[in-house]
Amino acid sequence: MELTRRALLGLGLGSVALAALAGCGQRDAAPALRLACGERGGTYLQFGENFRDRLDARRPGAVRVVETEGSADNVDLLRRGDADLGLCLADLAAERADGLQAVGRVYQNYLQCLVRADSGLTDAAQLAGLTVSIGAPGSGAAVAARRVIESGDPGRWPRTRQLPLRAALDALEARELDAVFFSGGVPIPELVDRPPATPLRLLDLDEPADRLAQDWPEFYRPVEIAAGVYPEQGEARTVGIANLLLVRPDVAADAVRLLVDVLVDEAPRLVPPGSLGVQYLTESSLIDTAPLELHPGALAAYRSRYG
């Protein structure tokens, strides 16, 4: 059940737990928390590095960033105890993150479908019979991408592959793929840092975006991407998906409280400059982590801030 602001204010941890939190600054420095992020060139990793840098200013070495393939990989690492924190799309968290908790709902990803500018493709229905990448094997993009694909005629679904972002973009330019789905901020850092030699543009996902929002309103909503975010791209409609910062339940409450402090106080410095999708990184939305419960340390931190 989604945790509302009113419900949060009505919850408490008890005087003993709060007293323990008050003395947390006197403890010896804990080992660095391992934050599972995403691929080099993606928004997850850039967000994680920004988050680590802001934490370092308060408690040096508090967090170590781990490169991964994305949401699914992050959940697996958390379950195995090979990571303490991890970024994850909310739709995948609902399927696979049982037993984990959340620090907050941080920002919004965009499901994006890139095609070559000269392809002539204008909507998702035209992908029928073509070959598309739906994200790296360990990414979370595949959940929403498959739902977009499967919203069309079952007899006309495209052939799918799962490639890491850079490999998928190279294959798209080489005409080995017809489209590349991925999830991230807009623009994706990889395309800013390494502009493609072949002009690319976003495919409009207008119809499937409405269908996903109707079928899974707790996870998806239609969003607009302005013309010119990528060269050769006009206005496009696509799917917005919330990101959660997940945490293992055994992470210390005082460490989680520090994470919340940075998420709230440093919000403008966490999402990469120029990226869209920052509307979720606000005090009022951070607590809405359905389908997962907040970690008790996060609960205490939000409660103290909200009075």
Salt bridges, closest charged atoms under 4 A:
GLU49 OE2 - ARG40 NH1 3.11
ASP53 OD1 - ARG52 NE 3.14
GLU67 OE2 - ARG40 NH2 2.73
ASP76 OD1 - ARG96 NH2 2.73
ASP82 OD2 - ARG80 NE 3.04
ASP84 OD2 - ARG34 NE 3.02
GLU95 OE2 - ARG147 NH2 3.13
ASP118 OD2 - ARG175 NH2 2.87
ASP170 OD1 - ARG166 NH2 2.96
ASP178 OD1 - ARG116 NH2 3.95
GLU190 OE2 - ARG166 NH1 2.49
GLU190 OE2 - ARG194 NH1 3.55
ASP206 OD1 - ARG237 NH1 2.40
GLU207 OE2 - ARG211 NH2 2.42
ASP210 OD1 - ARG237 NH1 2.89
GLU224 OE2 - ARG237 NE 3.05
ASP250 OD2 - ARG248 NH2 3.14
ASP254 OD1 - ARG27 NH1 3.39
ASP261 OD1 - ARG305 NH2 3.39
ASP265 OD2 - ARG58 NH2 3.13
ASP265 OD1 - ARG305 NH2 2.90
GLU266 OE1 - ARG54 NE 3.43
GLU266 OE2 - ARG58 NH2 3.58
GLU266 OE1 - ARG269 NH1 2.80
